[in-house]
């Protein structure tokens, strides 16, 4: 890697300056949050209005709760917790948050921080 | 109790005196606690900030009337624990360190370099947060009134003094320490109340059947009242209290304050777990409560009545500390943001810039401002509306209409510029106020949805046709 020269490690953007290499990772982590949010929303709507729309007499029950409520609220919350733990432990990276000098940024990229 | 409080405040105070040599160091310390917040504390402060009296007094009270449908609506807050911290994320923390931003207004100033943006933002913070704090105070006073039989006015004044003194002198450190303790108290209270209700009702199955016997609508997602809990309106809450809370200045400020990325990671996990336990527990307690104590008239009195009727008076007192703690921590962090808007954003920036160097004067002004704002809130809360929830949601929606897009687009879109931000803010606030007063359910939705949609369109459209932000700003935000 080192013989590629320093200029190639940090690429310049359309404005002609070196962009903070941490942002690629940061922006990827945003999508985990958004995607999990959409998954929770879809389960909530599908279970709530899908299972809960018929007459109340025909409801089935899980652990005492009406099935629509159990799936859309209780199970969905548990899913949110498990998925959050998975994302944080497996997908998110530890990184410094303070401003970097060019040398530190190169160091960060060399240590695999800039990998996608 | 007050003596202990004052002693603690003196300690905090002298600590900050020793630390802060200059005015700006004091501001950073006051606003973000010197960016030293760890994971558990971060989670507790965030949870305590957004799960306010709305979730503890208003929400469960409404669930008492509308049954599981309202719990279903409240669960639109499932994502809040992880979503805010992941979406603002590390980039927000990095940028706020690069720009030295201590509050959302500092962030907007650095990003848009525009007095107009700043002034609209500060005025919006001041107006809508004062409404929000009044709502919280009303909630807390009703709680004291309902459980102790104390006069409403006395309860109000007692509560207000505690909060204002605390925030004025302690700043973020004081607020943070308090929020952590209060977050823990809230969690324990919720668990105790929920377990007690389920045990007394003979298990969840029995309670649900008893609710069905009262009114089958109590266990349906459409609620008991025809045409109230409609699908588009209920779904709108995913925007209002779910995805868009990223735009609350008090929440964003917390997302600047953590120490390092490890604190953020554990904060996300703790925050998700704690907020879900609190949300589910408290709202279900309200909904289940209808089978045990019938005929409570004012929604805001449901939780205090349930607590006093289920527990021994001493235990009841301890459990009531939960919702009171929720209110207190919400109000104190909101007060902090309002004071920041007045002192940091308007006074120091536009009126007297030389104050930055004068530590003592700045501190006096900050303390005095806190007291004045506190006084205004108390005056507003003297004559309370029927249900505090609506006032609370009004304040939330107003802030979201102002801040959501300038924050998100400013952080992730290089093209976001000042004219765009101004167009977005004005359109957002305008649309929201218009539909709130004149068009209560546009297309069946809550007014926040069209207002955020139009605000986004206006922002992007105007930003596309006006000059790009200066290269200096882009370098500061995106460069090394």
Contacts between the chains, C-beta under 8 A, distances in Angstrom:
chain1	res1	chain2	res2	distance
A	13	B	478	7.3
A	15	B	471	6.1
A	15	B	474	5.9
A	15	B	475	7.2
A	15	B	478	7.9
A	17	B	475	5.6
A	17	B	478	7.8
A	17	B	479	4.9
A	18	B	479	6.6
A	18	B	480	5.8
A	19	B	478	5.2
A	19	B	479	6.6
A	20	B	94	7.0
A	20	B	478	6.3
A	20	B	479	6.6
A	20	B	480	5.7
A	22	B	90	7.0
A	22	B	91	7.7
A	22	B	94	6.3
A	23	B	91	5.9
A	23	B	94	7.9
A	23	B	478	7.1
A	25	B	90	7.7
A	26	B	89	5.3
A	26	B	90	4.8
A	26	B	91	3.9
A	26	B	94	7.3
A	27	B	91	6.9
A	27	B	412	7.1
A	29	B	86	6.0
A	29	B	89	5.5
A	29	B	90	6.9
A	30	B	86	6.2
A	30	B	87	5.4
A	30	B	89	5.5
A	30	B	91	7.7
A	30	B	412	7.6
A	32	B	86	6.1
A	33	B	79	7.7
A	33	B	82	5.9
A	33	B	83	5.1
A	33	B	85	7.7
A	33	B	86	2.8
A	33	B	87	5.1
A	33	B	89	7.5
A	34	B	83	7.8
A	34	B	86	7.9
A	34	B	87	6.8
A	36	B	79	7.0
A	36	B	82	6.5
A	36	B	83	7.7
A	36	B	86	8.0
A	37	B	79	4.3
A	37	B	83	5.2
A	37	B	242	7.4
A	37	B	243	6.1
A	40	B	78	4.9
A	40	B	79	5.6
A	41	B	79	7.8
A	41	B	238	5.7
A	41	B	242	7.8
A	44	B	72	7.9
A	44	B	75	6.6
A	44	B	76	7.3
A	44	B	78	7.1
A	44	B	238	7.9
A	45	B	235	6.8
A	48	B	72	5.7
A	48	B	221	4.9
A	49	B	221	6.3
A	49	B	231	6.4
A	52	B	220	6.0
A	52	B	221	4.1
A	52	B	222	7.8
A	53	B	221	7.6
A	56	B	212	6.6
A	56	B	216	4.0
A	56	B	217	7.7
A	56	B	219	6.3
A	56	B	220	5.4
A	57	B	216	7.8
A	59	B	219	7.1
A	61	B	205	6.9
A	61	B	208	7.2
A	63	B	204	6.5
A	63	B	205	7.7
A	64	B	203	6.3
A	64	B	204	3.4
A	64	B	205	3.3
A	64	B	206	7.6
A	64	B	207	7.5
A	64	B	208	5.5
A	65	B	204	6.3
A	65	B	208	6.3
A	66	B	68	7.0
A	66	B	208	6.7
A	66	B	219	5.2
A	66	B	220	7.9
A	68	B	221	6.2
A	69	B	68	5.2
A	69	B	71	7.4
A	69	B	72	6.6
A	69	B	219	7.4
A	69	B	221	7.7
A	72	B	72	6.5
A	72	B	75	7.1
A	72	B	221	7.9
A	73	B	71	6.5
A	73	B	72	6.2
A	73	B	75	4.6
A	73	B	280	6.8
A	74	B	280	7.1
A	76	B	75	7.2
A	76	B	78	6.2
A	77	B	75	7.2
A	77	B	78	5.9
A	77	B	276	4.5
A	77	B	280	6.2
A	80	B	78	5.2
A	80	B	79	7.0
A	80	B	81	7.6
A	80	B	82	7.0
A	80	B	272	6.1
A	80	B	276	6.7
A	81	B	272	5.6
A	81	B	273	5.6
A	81	B	276	6.4
A	84	B	81	7.2
A	84	B	82	4.6
A	84	B	268	6.2
A	84	B	269	6.0
A	84	B	272	4.6
A	85	B	269	5.7
A	87	B	82	7.7
A	87	B	86	7.9
A	88	B	265	4.9
A	88	B	266	8.0
A	88	B	268	5.4
A	88	B	269	5.6
A	92	B	261	7.8
A	92	B	265	5.9
A	93	B	261	7.4
A	94	B	260	7.8
A	94	B	261	4.9
A	94	B	262	6.0
A	94	B	265	7.5
A	95	B	90	6.4
A	95	B	261	5.3
A	96	B	260	7.6
A	96	B	261	7.8
A	97	B	90	6.3
A	97	B	93	4.9
A	97	B	94	5.3
A	97	B	97	5.9
A	97	B	260	6.1
A	97	B	261	6.3
A	98	B	94	8.0
A	98	B	97	5.6
A	99	B	94	7.7
A	99	B	97	6.1
A	99	B	98	5.1
A	99	B	480	7.2
A	100	B	480	5.4
A	101	B	480	7.0
A	102	B	480	6.0
A	105	B	480	5.5
